């Protein structure tokens, strides 16, 4: 699954276009590598998303094409 799609489905970022822009600006890392929006992610990958002065670090637990809002947080776990 593409990183921009995963970020939208997991609701870490609300819109896929915003996720794409953030990735293209270098504000998203997967396994400590800056990536493009078309990068494929897999279960077990570590994401690092920078929102201004705040950074979220999360491990991918599951990949689903669609999900309900209540199930979105089951796709990842926050990592320190």
C-alpha positions, 0 to 999 in steps of 0.5 A, a space after each residue: 500500500 502507498 504511504 499516502 493511502 495508508 496515512 489517509 486510511 489510518 486517519 493520521 492525516 485526514 486527506 490523501 492530497 495533504 499526505 502526498 504533499 507532506 511526503 514530497 516535502 520530506 516531512 515523512 520518513 519510513 524506517 529512518 529514510 525520507 520517502 516519496 508519496 508513492 513509496 510502498 509500506 509494509 506491516 512492521 515499518 516505522 513511520 515518522 511524520 512531522 507536523 511543524 514542531 510535533 512528530 509522530 512515530 508509529 509502527 504499522 500493524 495492519 494494512 486495510 483498503 478501508 476502515 471505520 473511524 473506530 477501527 483506524 487506530 488498530 492499524 498502527 501503534 505509537 512508538 517512543 
